[in-house]
Amino acid sequence: MAYKKSEEFSYEITKHLCDLSEKNKGWVKQLNTVKWNNSKEEVYDIRSWHYPDGSDTPDRMSKGISLSYEEFAILCQSAYDEGIVS
């Protein structure tokens, strides 16, 4: 599912991995894999998306963080090493 904000900016949420939290007024913080600007490379992406009432398609996004596979693997390994996950 691709969404285009302008001619110079586009994104495609390629896989929804999980919802991290939900705020009022339709904002949901998610972990997804995303392709930015027609890139062939997927990145792990954490940010809040706004879903209008009853919609499965977001209409806005917040600032977030995108991590390469390698960066995400380091984050997961660090969480494991610290005993945050087992």
C-alpha positions in Angstrom: 0.0 0.0 0.0 1.7 3.2 -1.2 0.9 6.7 -0.1 2.2 9.7 -1.8 2.5 13.1 -0.1 4.0 15.0 -3.0 5.9 14.4 -6.2 9.2 14.4 -4.3 8.2 12.2 -1.4 6.6 8.8 -1.2 6.5 5.8 1.0 5.2 2.3 1.1 4.5 0.4 4.3 5.6 -3.0 3.2 4.9 -4.9 6.5 3.2 -3.9 9.7 5.1 -5.6 12.6 3.3 -4.3 15.7 1.5 -1.5 17.4 3.6 -0.1 20.2 1.1 2.3 21.7 -2.1 4.1 20.9 -2.9 7.7 21.7 -6.3 9.5 21.6 -7.5 11.0 18.4 -6.4 8.2 16.1 -2.6 8.3 16.6 -0.9 4.8 16.7 2.9 4.3 17.3 4.0 1.4 15.1 6.9 -0.7 14.1 6.8 -1.2 10.3 9.0 -2.0 7.4 8.9 0.9 5.0 10.3 1.8 1.6 10.9 5.6 1.2 10.9 7.4 -2.1 10.6 4.3 -4.3 13.7 2.8 -2.8 14.3 -0.9 -3.3 15.6 -1.2 0.3 13.2 -1.7 3.2 14.0 -0.1 6.6 12.6 -0.7 10.0 10.6 2.4 11.0 9.2 3.5 14.3 6.7 6.4 14.2 3.2 7.4 14.9 0.6 7.3 12.2 -2.8 9.0 12.3 -5.8 6.8 11.2 -9.0 8.7 10.7 -12.1 7.2 12.3 -12.8 3.8 10.8 -10.0 3.9 8.3 -7.3 1.3 7.7 -5.2 3.9 5.8 -3.2 6.5 7.6 -3.5 10.1 6.5 -0.6 11.7 8.5 2.6 10.6 10.1 4.8 12.0 12.9 8.5 12.4 13.0 10.1 9.0 13.5 13.2 6.9 13.2 14.2 4.6 10.4 16.8 1.9 11.0 18.6 -0.3 8.5 18.6 -4.1 9.0 22.0 -3.9 10.6 21.1 -1.1 12.9 17.9 -2.9 14.0 19.9 -6.1 14.6 22.3 -4.2 16.9 19.3 -2.7 18.8 17.7 -6.1 19.3 21.1 -7.6 20.4 21.6 -4.8 22.8 18.1 -5.3 24.3 18.9 -9.0 24.6 22.3 -8.4 26.2 20.7 -6.0 28.8 18.1 -8.6 29.7 15.2 -6.5 28.3 14.2 -9.4 26.1 15.0 -13.1 26.3 
